[in-house]
Amino acid sequence: MPLSSDHHDAATAMTRGRRSSNATTIVDILDAAKEEFASSGFDSATVDSICRRAKVSKQLLYYYFGSKAELYSLILKEAAEGTTKFIGCTEYNAFPPETALAKFMQNLFRDYMDRPQIAKMTIDEAQHGFAHVGKGSPLAMVMRKLIDEVLGEIVERGRANGTFRDNVDPDHLFWIIFSLVTTWFTHFPLVSLVSRTRDDNDMDVAAWCAMSTDFLLAAIANKD
């Protein structure tokens, strides 16, 4: 007959197993939801389709997340936290303004490379006027912070030392950067179909990032 300590060890192992299984299920649902929201948008994505991707029941999804809207909001919040951490990891003040700006843009590219669904979800939500997460969207607040505390400081230094034109505005610049970055992730199939390239590398993400960065720096450079 097992000793009491054996009962305790077995119970602990079972509890850990359940926790591990629960965590795996949550991750599976989140991953499936990201793919479904990115490919179909919030309105067209259904709980049924998310559950099919995740191989879970609707009851289980509702148990963990409550509703499709709550799941969507959680993913955008997670995206916001990831973007803040990733883009903020570079000491931009340690570099000349033009180098810092290039790194800022490259970091945004890399962030979306790691999480391509987020670019599509962000655009989809913006097109719906943030109807699903409200005007206090965590992702929108992160973008505001990036403009004010990161990009704004880079632009200010660049204008002060004569690298950038005096009329370069951080808000305008951010949305130009955002447009250049998200174009590749949201429209690459069209770009690949229409554009004449020598090989796939001519229009891959690295090439697009390099071209976009060079274009941006040339556009705001002080020519005087």
C-alpha positions in Angstrom: 0.0 0.0 0.0 1.5 3.4 -0.9 2.7 5.7 1.8 1.2 9.1 2.3 4.2 10.8 0.7 3.7 8.7 -2.4 0.1 9.9 -2.6 1.4 13.5 -2.3 4.0 13.0 -5.0 1.4 11.4 -7.3 -1.1 14.2 -6.7 1.6 16.9 -7.3 2.6 15.2 -10.6 -1.0 15.0 -11.7 -1.5 18.7 -10.9 1.7 19.7 -12.8 0.5 17.6 -15.7 -2.9 19.4 -15.8 -1.2 22.8 -15.6 1.1 21.8 -18.5 -1.8 20.6 -20.5 -3.8 23.7 -19.8 -1.0 26.0 -20.8 -0.5 24.0 -24.1 -4.2 24.3 -24.8 -4.2 28.1 -24.2 -1.2 28.5 -26.5 -2.8 26.4 -29.2 -6.0 28.5 -29.1 -4.0 31.8 -29.2 -1.9 30.6 -32.2 -5.0 29.4 -34.0 -6.8 32.7 -33.3 -3.9 34.7 -34.6 -3.9 32.8 -37.9 -7.7 33.0 -38.3 -7.9 36.7 -37.4 -5.0 37.5 -39.8 -6.5 35.6 -42.7 -10.2 36.4 -42.2 -10.3 39.5 -40.2 -12.4 39.9 -37.0 -15.8 39.9 -38.6 -15.3 36.9 -40.8 -13.3 34.8 -38.3 -15.6 32.5 -36.3 -15.2 30.6 -33.1 -15.8 27.4 -35.0 -13.0 28.0 -37.4 -10.6 28.9 -34.5 -11.6 25.8 -32.7 -11.0 23.6 -35.8 -7.5 25.1 -36.1 -6.7 24.6 -32.4 -8.4 21.2 -32.3 -10.4 22.1 -29.2 -14.1 22.4 -28.4 -16.0 25.6 -28.3 -16.8 25.0 -24.6 -13.0 25.0 -23.9 -12.4 28.2 -25.8 -15.2 30.0 -24.0 -13.9 28.6 -20.7 -10.5 30.2 -21.2 -11.3 33.3 -23.1 -15.0 34.1 -22.7 -15.7 35.4 -26.2 -14.2 36.0 -29.6 -13.9 39.7 -28.8 -12.0 39.0 -25.5 -9.7 36.7 -27.4 -9.0 39.3 -30.1 -8.3 42.0 -27.5 -5.9 39.7 -25.6 -3.9 39.0 -28.8 -3.7 42.7 -29.5 -2.6 43.4 -26.0 0.1 40.7 -26.2 1.2 42.2 -29.5 1.5 45.7 -27.9 3.6 44.4 -25.1 5.8 42.5 -27.5 6.3 45.5 -29.8 7.2 47.7 -26.8 9.8 45.2 -25.5 11.3 44.5 -28.9 11.6 47.9 -30.4 12.6 49.4 -27.1 15.6 47.0 -26.7 17.9 49.2 -28.8 19.8 52.1 -27.3 19.0 54.5 -30.1 20.7 57.5 -28.4 24.0 55.6 -28.7 23.9 56.0 -32.5 23.9 59.0 -34.9 20.3 60.0 -35.9 20.4 58.4 -39.4 21.7 55.1 -38.0 19.2 55.2 -35.1 16.3 55.8 -37.6 17.5 52.9 -39.8 17.6 50.6 -36.7 14.1 51.8 -35.6 12.7 50.8 -39.0 14.7 47.5 -39.2 13.4 46.6 -35.7 9.8 47.2 -36.8 10.4 45.0 -39.8 11.9 42.3 -37.6 9.0 42.5 -35.1 6.5 41.8 -37.9 8.7 39.1 -39.4 8.5 37.3 -36.1 4.8 37.9 -35.9 3.4 38.5 -39.4 -0.2 38.1 -38.3 0.0 41.2 -36.1 0.5 43.5 -39.1 -2.7 42.2 -40.7 -4.7 42.3 -37.5 -3.5 45.9 -36.7 -4.6 47.1 -40.1 -7.9 45.2 -39.9 -8.7 46.7 -36.5 -7.8 50.2 -37.7 -10.1 49.9 -40.7 -12.9 49.1 -38.3 -12.1 52.2 -36.2 -11.0 50.0 -33.2 -14.6 49.0 -32.8 -13.6 45.7 -31.2 -11.1 46.9 -28.7 -12.1 50.5 -28.1 -10.2 53.7 -28.6 -8.0 52.7 -25.7 -6.4 50.0 -27.9 -3.2 48.9 -26.2 -1.5 48.7 -29.6 -2.6 52.2 -30.4 -1.2 53.4 -27.1 2.1 51.6 -27.8 2.4 53.3 -31.2 1.8 56.7 -29.5 4.6 55.9 -27.1 7.0 54.9 -29.9 6.3 58.2 -31.7 6.7 60.4 -28.6 9.5 58.6 -26.7 11.6 56.9 -29.4 11.1 58.2 -32.9 10.5 61.8 -31.7 13.8 61.9 -29.9 15.6 60.5 -33.0 14.0 63.2 -35.2 14.8 65.9 -32.7 18.5 65.0 -32.7 18.6 64.7 -36.5 17.0 68.2 -36.9 19.3 69.7 -34.3 22.6 68.5 -35.9 21.4 69.2 -39.4 21.1 65.6 -40.6 17.3 65.8 -41.1 15.3 68.6 -42.7 13.8 71.1 -40.2 10.2 70.2 -41.3 10.4 66.5 -40.6 7.5 65.6 -38.3 7.7 62.5 -36.1 4.0 61.7 -36.5 4.1 61.9 -40.3 7.4 60.0 -40.4 6.0 57.2 -38.3 3.1 56.5 -40.6 5.3 56.6 -43.6 7.5 54.0 -41.9 4.5 52.0 -40.9 3.1 52.0 -44.4 6.4 50.9 -45.9 6.8 48.1 -43.4 3.2 46.7 -43.5 3.0 46.8 -47.3 5.4 43.9 -47.6 3.5 41.8 -45.1 0.0 42.6 -46.3 0.5 42.9 -50.1 3.5 40.6 -50.9 1.4 38.1 -52.9 0.3 41.0 -55.2 3.8 42.5 -55.3 5.3 39.1 -56.2 2.6 38.5 -58.9 2.9 41.9 -60.6 6.5 43.0 -60.2 9.2 41.8 -62.6 12.1 40.5 -60.5 15.2 38.6 -61.5 14.8 36.1 -58.6 12.9 35.8 -55.4 15.6 37.6 -53.4 15.0 40.8 -55.4 11.7 41.4 -53.5 12.1 39.4 -50.3 11.7 41.1 -46.9 15.4 41.9 -46.5 15.5 43.6 -49.9 12.3 45.5 -49.2 13.6 46.6 -45.8 16.9 47.8 -47.3 15.1 49.7 -50.1 12.6 51.3 -47.8 15.3 52.4 -45.3 17.4 54.0 -48.1 14.3 55.7 -49.6 13.3 57.1 -46.2 16.7 58.4 -45.2 17.1 60.1 -48.6 13.7 61.6 -48.4 14.3 63.4 -45.1 18.0 64.2 -45.5 19.0 67.8 -45.2 20.4 68.7 -48.6 21.6 72.2 -47.7 
